[in-house]
Amino acid sequence: MGRKRSAPPEVNAGSMADIAFLLLIFFLVTTTIQTDQGINRKLPPIDETNQEPPPVKEKNIFTVLINKNDQLLVEDTPMDLKDLRQAAIDFLDNGGDGSCAYCKGEKNSASSDNPDKAIISLQNDAETSYEAYISVQNELVAAYYFLRDRECMARYGKTFRELEAMFDDPKTKEAQRLRIEPLIKDIQTLFPQKLSEAEPKR
């Protein structure tokens, strides 16, 4: 009489679900999910008074247009991207009405009165490339930083960017941060960033 064949051993699958769950938790905890970064902008506070904004002189507005072919039109004149930063600096630093003692511009009466009144208006076409728009915006922001760095170095012996970096550094002590904050606000008041971004043309 032959021997009975024993049944193959069964695999206990009860713990497999637990193992899979633990692996899932492990990967969720250790995986870094990259997110797209937008443009860093602080929106102005909501005006609850509903007051009409004061009229702005045309000479205090620096118009920058980007067409669908990524070409620049600055103050109704074609311009290369490499020349945009200096053109914006000249406009912001003009000091046309003589009220800006720290401005080093030409004081052209046909250009901006002072940095507080100077507005840069950026407008693009609906078909403007994202890369061109960001490149133009970077040049305009760089113009503000150039002037802020210059004035901050003259007044406090450090550039505006250095003060910002010290203020944002988590290693900076709170007492030092309290000393830096009014200096940053002072420079921001001297050259306020008034960059208006209009709706794209369609």
C-alpha positions in Angstrom: 0.0 0.0 0.0 1.5 3.3 -1.1 2.1 6.2 1.1 -0.4 9.1 1.1 0.9 12.2 -0.6 1.0 15.0 1.9 -0.7 18.2 0.9 1.7 21.1 0.1 2.2 23.5 2.9 0.0 26.5 2.8 1.5 30.0 2.8 0.0 32.2 5.5 -1.1 35.2 3.5 -2.7 36.9 6.5 0.4 38.9 7.3 1.1 40.0 3.7 -1.5 42.8 3.9 0.2 44.1 7.1 3.6 44.0 5.4 2.2 45.9 2.3 0.6 48.4 4.5 3.9 49.0 6.4 5.8 49.4 3.1 3.2 51.9 1.9 3.5 54.0 5.1 7.3 53.8 4.8 7.3 55.2 1.2 4.8 57.9 2.0 6.9 59.1 4.9 10.3 59.0 3.2 9.3 60.2 -0.3 9.8 63.9 -1.1 7.0 65.2 -3.4 8.2 68.1 -5.5 5.7 70.9 -6.0 5.8 73.6 -8.7 6.8 77.0 -7.3 4.8 80.0 -8.3 5.9 83.6 -8.4 6.6 85.0 -5.0 4.3 88.0 -4.6 2.7 89.6 -1.6 -0.7 90.9 -2.5 -1.6 94.4 -1.3 -4.2 94.6 1.5 -7.9 95.0 0.6 -9.0 98.6 0.6 -12.2 98.6 2.6 -12.7 102.3 2.3 -13.7 102.0 -1.4 -12.0 105.3 -2.1 -11.1 106.2 -5.7 -7.3 106.0 -6.2 -5.7 109.4 -6.9 -5.0 110.2 -10.5 -1.5 109.2 -11.8 0.4 111.4 -14.2 1.3 109.6 -17.4 5.0 110.5 -16.9 5.0 108.5 -13.7 4.0 105.3 -15.5 6.7 103.2 -17.2 4.9 100.9 -19.6 6.4 97.6 -20.6 4.6 95.4 -23.2 5.5 91.9 -24.3 3.9 90.8 -27.6 3.0 87.3 -28.7 6.5 87.0 -30.3 8.2 87.7 -26.9 9.3 91.1 -28.2 9.6 94.1 -25.8 8.0 97.5 -26.3 9.1 99.9 -23.6 7.5 103.3 -23.6 6.3 102.6 -27.1 9.8 101.9 -28.2 11.3 98.4 -29.1 13.9 97.4 -26.6 16.2 94.4 -26.0 15.8 92.5 -22.7 19.4 93.3 -21.8 18.6 97.0 -21.7 15.4 96.8 -19.7 16.9 96.8 -16.2 18.9 100.0 -16.8 15.9 101.7 -18.4 13.8 100.9 -15.3 16.6 102.1 -13.0 16.8 105.4 -14.9 13.0 105.8 -14.6 12.7 105.0 -10.9 15.8 107.0 -9.9 14.9 110.1 -12.0 13.7 112.4 -9.2 12.1 114.9 -11.7 10.3 117.1 -9.1 13.4 117.6 -7.0 11.8 116.1 -3.8 14.1 113.1 -3.8 17.4 114.0 -2.2 18.8 110.5 -2.6 18.0 110.1 -6.3 20.9 110.2 -8.6 19.0 110.4 -11.9 18.9 113.1 -14.6 15.9 114.9 -13.0 14.2 114.9 -16.4 10.9 116.8 -16.1 9.4 114.4 -18.7 10.1 111.3 -16.5 9.0 110.2 -13.1 8.7 112.8 -10.3 10.1 110.6 -7.5 10.3 106.8 -6.6 7.2 107.0 -4.5 5.1 108.1 -7.5 6.9 105.9 -10.1 4.8 102.9 -11.3 6.0 100.2 -13.7 3.1 98.8 -15.7 3.8 95.3 -17.2 1.4 93.9 -19.7 1.7 90.8 -22.0 -0.1 89.2 -24.8 -2.1 86.0 -24.2 0.4 84.1 -26.4 3.5 85.5 -24.7 5.7 82.6 -23.5 6.0 82.0 -19.7 9.8 82.1 -20.0 9.7 85.6 -21.6 7.3 86.9 -19.0 9.4 85.7 -16.1 12.6 87.0 -17.7 11.1 90.5 -18.1 9.7 90.5 -14.6 13.0 89.4 -13.1 14.8 92.4 -14.8 12.2 94.8 -13.4 12.5 93.4 -9.9 16.3 93.5 -10.3 16.0 97.3 -11.0 14.3 97.8 -7.6 16.9 95.7 -5.8 19.8 97.6 -7.5 18.5 100.9 -6.1 17.6 99.4 -2.7 21.1 97.8 -2.4 22.8 101.1 -3.4 20.9 103.2 -0.8 21.1 100.6 1.9 24.9 100.3 1.5 25.2 104.1 1.6 23.2 104.3 4.8 23.9 101.1 6.7 27.0 99.6 5.2 25.2 96.5 4.0 23.2 95.7 0.9 19.4 95.4 1.1 19.8 91.7 0.1 22.2 91.1 3.0 19.8 92.6 5.5 16.9 90.5 4.1 19.1 87.4 4.3 20.0 88.1 7.9 16.4 88.8 8.8 15.2 85.5 7.2 18.1 83.4 8.6 16.7 81.2 11.4 20.0 81.5 13.2 19.6 85.2 13.6 18.7 86.1 17.2 15.3 87.9 17.8 17.0 91.0 19.2 19.1 91.4 16.1 16.0 90.8 13.9 14.2 93.6 15.7 17.1 95.9 14.9 17.2 94.9 11.2 13.4 95.1 10.5 13.1 99.0 10.7 16.1 99.3 8.4 14.5 97.1 5.8 11.2 99.0 6.0 13.1 102.3 5.7 14.7 101.2 2.4 11.4 99.8 1.1 9.9 103.2 1.8 12.6 105.0 -0.2 12.1 102.7 -3.2 8.7 101.1 -2.9 8.1 98.3 -5.4 5.1 99.5 -7.5 4.9 96.9 -10.2 1.5 96.7 -11.8 0.7 93.6 -13.8 -2.2 94.1 -16.2 -4.4 91.4 -17.6 -3.0 89.8 -20.8 -4.2 91.2 -24.1 -6.2 88.8 -26.2 
